[in-house]
Amino acid sequence: MRIGVIGAGIAAGYLGSELQKMGHELIVFEKSRGFGGRLATRRVDDAQFDHGAPFFTARTPLFKDVLSQHSSSVVEWTPRVITLAPGAKAYKRDWFEPHYVCTPAMGALVKSLLATSEVQFEREVRSVISQENICLVQFKDGSVEQCDFAISTAPAEQTASIMDVDLQGVSYSPCFALLGIPTQSLEFEAAVVKDSLIEWIECSSRKPG
């Protein structure tokens, strides 16, 4: 079967790799210019910012197995982590389980998972229409791709619009990422911040890779 997957994030990466193992033909449509989704990295001049998920853990045998199969794209991150709080002295914070990042950028794991798949970038899907035994994937530029099935891994609001389904019961806890370049060297690689609108600070340039 020819299966279209909307989005090129970690969900699409795992789904796509498993579908290919089953012998299906896969085509991935991504509206941005690269892999990642929630594992987003942005480059500004010579600086690189992980403004999506900055790291992840592996707590299930399944995900640990995925990481072992794509070990060239993943490395354990062991930064100097501190806790900051207004009016208090900073203190070291220990992590009690391995934390991982992707190298050279957070989208590298997805890129590895989809290494043998057809991926089309800058292809924004407008709608998916089911007609008898086929799905027509329509794009904002007016073009159309035909698939046997179409699967959306995009956020719920986007998926609801694309596929005309009711996903109002899905809720999110949003957060914002502020990108900045310090004017002096930091004494830590990452920090948990208490009693502040800013909850987490990290220095992406000190990550492995």
N, C-alpha and C positions, 0 to 999 in steps of 0.2 A: 504493500500500500504506500501511496505517497501522502505523507503527513506534513502539514504546515504547522509550525510552532511560532507563535507571536512573542517576541522578546528574546533577548540573548543574555539573561542573567543566570544565576546559579540553578534555579529551578529548571529552566530550559536546558541548561548544560547537562544536568543529570538525566532528565527525561529524554533528551535527544540521544545521549549515549546508550541508554537502555533500549530505546526503540530501534536503534541501528543494530544492536546485538540480536534483536529479534528478526532482523532482515528487512526492516521497513526502509523506504526511501525518505529521507528527511530534508526539509528545507526550512530554514529559520529566517524570520523577518524581524529586523531590528531597526527602530526609527533613528537611533543615534549613530555615531560613527565608529563605535567599538563595542567590545564585550564588557560585561560587568553587571548591568542592572543595579541592584542594591550594593554590589561590590564596585562602587564607582571610584574612578581616579580622574582628577583633572590636572592638566598641565598649564601653567602660566609662566611663560618665558622659560627660565631654567628651573623653576620650582615645580614640585609634584605634590598634590594634595589628595589623600584618601578621604573624600568627603561623603562616601557611603559608609558601609560597615568597615571600621578601621582594622578589625581582626575578627577571628571566630574561634570557637572551641569545637572539639569533636567528642561527643558523649555517647554515641551509639556505635555498635560494631559496624553497621552499614556505612556510616559516614567515615569512620576510621579506615575502612577498606577502600573507599573512594579516594581518600587522601593518599593511601599507600600506592595506589595505581597511578597517581599523578604527582608523585613526590618531587619531580623536577620543577614543579610550579609552586610548591608550597614549602614553607620553612617555619620552624617554631620560632616565635618571637619572645625574647627574654629581656625586655627593657628594664631600666631603672624606673620603677613606678613609685610615686609619692602621693600623699594626701595633702591637699591644701584646704585651709579654712580661714575665714576672716579673723584676725586677731590671734591666731594660733600658729605655733611653729610647725613647719612642714615635717612630716615623718614618712619613713619608708613604708611601702605597702607591698605585701607579699601576695603572689598568685599561687593558688593551690591546685591548679590543673594547667596543662599545656595550652598556650594560646598560639594561634597560627596566623600568618599573613601570606599573601601570594607575591611572587617575584617574577618579573620586575615591577609589576603593578597588580592591584587587587583583581583585575579581570583575567589574570593569567590562568587561573584554575578553569574558568569557563571556556577560555580559548583552547585549553588542553582537552577538555571534555568534548568539545565540538570540532576537534582537529580534522576529522574526516567527513564532516557534514558540510552541506552547502549553506552558507550564511550570507544573506544580503543585507548590507548596512544602508542607512538612510532610506529605509523603505517603511514609511508610516502607513499603517493599516487604517482604513476608514471604516470598513464594515466587513462582516463575514455573512454570506448568504448560503443557506442550505437549499439545494435543488435536487430532489430525488436522491441519488446515490453519490452526489458530489458536493463539495463546498467551493464557493467562489470567494476568494479573498480579494477585496477591492482596496486599492491604495489611493492616497490623497492626490497622486499625480494622474489618476484616471486609469491606470493599468490594472490588470486582473490576473491572478494566478489561480489555477484549478488544482484542488487537492481532494483526496478521498476523505480526509478528516482534517479539521483545524483545531488546534489547542492554544488557548491564550494563557501565558504566564505573566501577563501584564497586571498591574495593580487593579483592584476590584472596580474602581470607578472607570478606568479605561476599558476594561473587559466588558462591563455592562453596556457601555456606549457602542463598542465594536460589535458585540454579539446580540444586543437587544435582549439582555436577560436582567432579572431583578436580583441585584446583589446588595440591597440596602441594609441587610443585616450584617454586613461586613464592616467592621470599624477599624480604625488605625490610631496609633499613638504617635503623632508626628514629632519630629525633632528637626532642628535647623543646624546647619554646619557653617561656621564662620571660618573663612580662609584668611590666613595672615602670615606675614613673614617677620619674624622677630628681628629687632635691631641689635640684639646682643645674644650671645650663646646661652642656652638654657642649661640648668644643672640637672635636668631630668629628661627622660625620653617620653614619659607619659605621666599624667596626673589626674587623680580623681578630685573633684572640687566640691566641697560641702557648702551648703547654705548660699548658693549662687545660681543665677540663671544659667551659667556655664557649668556643665557637669563633668566634662572630660576635655583634657588638653593632651595633644600628642604632637610629637615632632616627626613628621613623615620622612624627612630626609635622613633620619637615623635608623630607619628600618632596614632590615637585611635586603640586599639587592639594589 
